[in-house]
Amino acid sequence: MNTIKCVVVDDEPLAISLLENYIRKIPFFELVFSTENPILALEYIKDNDSDLIFLDIQMPELTGINFMKIVGSRQKYILTTAYSEYALEGYEHNIIDYLLKPVSFDRFQKSALKARERFSVNEETDSHFFVKSSGQQHRLLFNDILYIESIKDYVNIRTEDEEYIVLDTLKSMENQLPDQFIRIHKSFIINLDKIKSIGAKKVMLSKQEIPIGDIYRANLLDKLK
């Protein structure tokens, strides 16, 4: 299994330092970003790859609960807080564990093992994923997806019959999709299994034409060999 890329978001510098130290001791964890400012964390997650967020709940700029509502299910979370009464609300979201401050390394290790198990199961068995669109969680089978289009800060996931507008980036989507998907344009990822025909500058998926970007053409043709 690849390393799990971790982000730490906490308004207490000492809490950040402790979690950074713990993360560095776990061989399958990789610390990629940490900050006291949840707004900066949102910007980082938007533009960079990450898997797991260690997230404080009580922060002045933006609470952890509202942070999860903004980011949605594309990330997994381990919540950290000094207030146990927030645990129940946290579990309504896509979280792996809940750590009550002060966090011991022994308790942290248990959370790390839970995270490794969750990510390993996803790698081995998932034929679907969940996306949040129009205020609801939707279970989408990979085989049902035709293409994914980037629309500013959102993506449009299209199947034969439906479309789902999701707060996410095309780069993040690439990391969640299996090998049957490929980026063929700066704004499009397609399902290779849904191609009906290929032209010089476009592919036909069902009744939808998708443009092929010049820099993506060679990779597409190589994938189809």
C-alpha positions as CSV (number, residue, x, y, z in Angstrom):
1,M,0.0,0.0,0.0
2,N,1.2,3.5,-0.7
3,T,1.8,5.9,2.1
4,I,-1.2,7.8,3.5
5,K,-0.7,11.6,2.9
6,C,-1.7,13.4,6.1
7,V,-2.7,17.0,6.7
8,V,-2.9,18.5,10.2
9,V,-5.3,21.4,11.0
10,D,-5.4,22.7,14.5
11,D,-5.4,26.3,16.0
12,E,-3.0,25.2,18.8
13,P,0.7,25.2,17.8
14,L,1.6,22.7,20.5
15,A,-1.1,20.3,19.3
16,I,0.2,20.6,15.7
17,S,3.8,19.9,16.9
18,L,2.7,16.8,18.8
19,L,0.7,15.4,15.8
20,E,3.5,16.1,13.4
21,N,5.9,14.2,15.6
22,Y,3.5,11.3,15.9
23,I,2.9,11.2,12.2
24,R,6.6,11.0,11.4
25,K,6.9,7.9,13.7
26,I,4.3,6.0,11.6
27,P,6.0,4.3,8.6
28,F,2.9,4.3,6.4
29,F,2.1,8.0,7.1
30,E,3.5,11.0,5.2
31,L,3.0,14.5,6.6
32,V,2.4,16.8,3.6
33,F,0.9,19.9,5.2
34,S,0.0,21.4,8.6
35,T,-1.5,24.8,9.6
36,E,-3.2,26.7,12.3
37,N,-5.5,28.3,9.8
38,P,-8.3,26.1,8.3
39,I,-8.8,28.5,5.4
40,L,-5.2,27.8,4.3
41,A,-5.9,24.1,4.7
42,L,-8.9,24.4,2.3
43,E,-6.7,26.0,-0.3
44,Y,-4.0,23.4,0.1
45,I,-6.5,20.5,-0.2
46,K,-8.0,22.1,-3.3
47,D,-4.7,22.2,-5.2
48,N,-2.7,19.2,-3.8
49,D,-3.0,15.5,-3.1
50,S,-3.9,14.4,0.4
51,D,-5.7,11.4,2.0
52,L,-6.3,11.9,5.7
53,I,-6.9,15.1,7.7
54,F,-6.2,15.3,11.4
55,L,-8.8,18.0,12.2
56,D,-9.5,20.0,15.3
57,I,-13.2,20.7,15.9
58,Q,-13.0,24.0,17.9
59,M,-11.3,26.6,15.8
60,P,-12.1,30.3,15.7
61,E,-12.0,30.9,11.9
62,L,-13.9,27.8,10.9
63,T,-15.1,24.8,13.0
64,G,-14.0,21.3,12.1
65,I,-17.6,20.3,11.5
66,N,-18.1,23.1,9.0
67,F,-14.7,22.3,7.5
68,M,-15.9,18.8,6.8
69,K,-19.1,20.1,5.3
70,I,-17.1,22.2,2.8
71,V,-14.6,19.5,1.8
72,G,-17.0,16.6,1.8
73,S,-16.4,12.9,1.4
74,R,-13.3,13.2,-0.9
75,Q,-11.2,13.2,2.3
76,K,-11.1,11.0,5.4
77,Y,-10.7,12.4,8.8
78,I,-9.4,11.7,12.3
79,L,-10.9,14.3,14.6
80,T,-9.0,15.8,17.5
81,T,-10.5,18.0,20.3
82,A,-10.5,18.6,24.0
83,Y,-14.3,18.5,24.1
84,S,-15.9,15.0,24.1
85,E,-19.4,16.3,23.5
86,Y,-18.6,16.9,19.9
87,A,-17.9,13.2,19.2
88,L,-21.4,12.2,18.2
89,E,-21.7,15.1,15.7
90,G,-18.3,14.2,14.2
91,Y,-19.4,10.7,13.4
92,E,-22.1,11.9,11.1
93,H,-19.3,12.6,8.6
94,N,-16.7,10.4,6.8
95,I,-14.3,10.0,9.7
96,I,-12.0,7.1,10.8
97,D,-11.6,7.9,14.5
98,Y,-11.9,10.5,17.2
99,L,-9.0,11.5,19.4
100,L,-9.6,13.3,22.7
101,K,-6.8,15.7,23.7
102,P,-4.3,15.3,25.2
103,V,-3.5,12.5,22.7
104,S,-1.1,9.8,23.8
105,F,1.1,8.1,21.2
106,D,-0.4,4.7,22.1
107,R,-3.9,6.0,21.3
108,F,-2.5,7.7,18.1
109,Q,-1.1,4.4,16.9
110,K,-4.5,2.7,17.3
111,S,-6.0,5.4,15.1
112,A,-3.2,5.0,12.6
113,L,-3.9,1.2,12.3
114,K,-7.6,2.0,11.8
115,A,-6.6,4.3,9.0
116,R,-4.4,1.8,7.3
117,E,-7.1,-0.8,7.5
118,R,-9.7,1.6,6.0
119,F,-7.4,2.6,3.1
120,S,-6.4,-1.0,2.4
121,V,-10.0,-2.1,2.2
122,N,-10.8,0.7,-0.2
123,E,-7.8,-0.3,-2.5
124,E,-8.8,-3.9,-2.6
125,T,-12.6,-4.0,-2.8
126,D,-14.1,-0.7,-4.0
127,S,-16.1,-0.7,-7.2
128,H,-17.7,2.5,-6.2
129,F,-17.3,5.7,-4.3
130,F,-19.5,8.2,-2.6
131,V,-20.0,11.9,-3.7
132,K,-22.0,14.7,-2.2
133,S,-24.2,16.5,-4.6
134,S,-27.4,18.6,-4.0
135,G,-27.0,18.1,-0.3
136,Q,-27.1,14.3,-0.5
137,Q,-24.5,11.5,-0.5
138,H,-24.7,9.4,-3.7
139,R,-23.1,6.0,-4.3
140,L,-21.7,5.8,-7.8
141,L,-20.4,2.7,-9.5
142,F,-17.2,3.4,-11.4
143,N,-18.6,1.4,-14.4
144,D,-21.6,3.7,-14.7
145,I,-19.5,6.9,-15.1
146,L,-19.1,8.2,-18.6
147,Y,-16.9,11.2,-17.9
148,I,-16.0,13.9,-15.4
149,E,-15.8,17.5,-16.4
150,S,-14.1,20.4,-14.5
151,I,-16.2,23.4,-13.9
152,K,-14.3,26.0,-11.9
153,D,-14.2,24.8,-8.2
154,Y,-16.6,21.9,-9.0
155,V,-16.7,18.8,-11.2
156,N,-19.7,17.4,-13.1
157,I,-19.8,13.6,-13.0
158,R,-21.9,12.2,-15.8
159,T,-23.5,8.8,-16.2
160,E,-26.0,7.8,-18.9
161,D,-28.9,9.2,-17.0
162,E,-27.7,11.5,-14.4
163,E,-25.2,14.3,-13.6
164,Y,-23.7,15.1,-10.2
165,I,-22.2,18.5,-9.4
166,V,-19.6,18.0,-6.7
167,L,-17.3,20.4,-4.9
168,D,-14.0,18.8,-5.9
169,T,-11.1,19.1,-8.4
170,L,-10.2,17.1,-11.4
171,K,-6.8,16.3,-9.9
172,S,-8.4,14.9,-6.8
173,M,-10.8,12.8,-8.9
174,E,-7.9,11.3,-10.8
175,N,-6.5,10.0,-7.5
176,Q,-9.8,8.3,-6.6
177,L,-10.5,6.6,-9.9
178,P,-9.3,3.2,-11.1
179,D,-7.2,2.5,-14.2
180,Q,-10.1,2.5,-16.6
181,F,-10.2,6.3,-16.4
182,I,-7.9,8.7,-18.1
183,R,-7.5,12.4,-18.4
184,I,-7.7,13.4,-22.1
185,H,-8.1,17.2,-21.7
186,K,-7.4,19.8,-19.1
187,S,-11.1,19.8,-18.3
188,F,-12.1,16.1,-18.9
189,I,-11.5,12.6,-17.5
190,I,-13.2,9.8,-19.4
191,N,-14.1,6.1,-18.8
192,L,-12.1,4.2,-21.4
193,D,-14.7,1.4,-21.4
194,K,-17.3,3.8,-22.6
195,I,-15.6,5.0,-25.8
196,K,-17.6,4.4,-29.0
197,S,-15.2,6.0,-31.5
198,I,-12.1,8.1,-31.6
199,G,-11.4,10.9,-34.1
200,A,-8.4,13.2,-34.6
201,K,-9.5,15.7,-31.9
202,K,-12.4,14.0,-30.1
203,V,-13.8,10.9,-28.6
204,M,-17.4,9.8,-28.7
205,L,-18.9,8.5,-25.4
206,S,-22.6,7.5,-25.8
207,K,-24.0,10.6,-27.4
208,Q,-21.4,13.0,-26.0
209,E,-18.3,14.3,-27.8
210,I,-15.3,15.0,-25.6
211,P,-12.3,17.0,-26.9
212,I,-8.8,15.5,-26.8
213,G,-6.1,17.9,-25.7
214,D,-2.9,17.8,-27.7
215,I,-0.7,17.1,-24.7
216,Y,-2.9,14.1,-23.7
217,R,-3.3,12.4,-27.1
218,A,-0.1,10.3,-26.9
219,N,-1.0,8.9,-23.5
220,L,-4.5,8.1,-24.6
221,L,-3.4,6.2,-27.7
222,D,-0.8,4.4,-25.6
223,K,-3.4,3.4,-23.1
224,L,-5.6,1.9,-25.9
225,K,-2.9,-0.4,-27.3
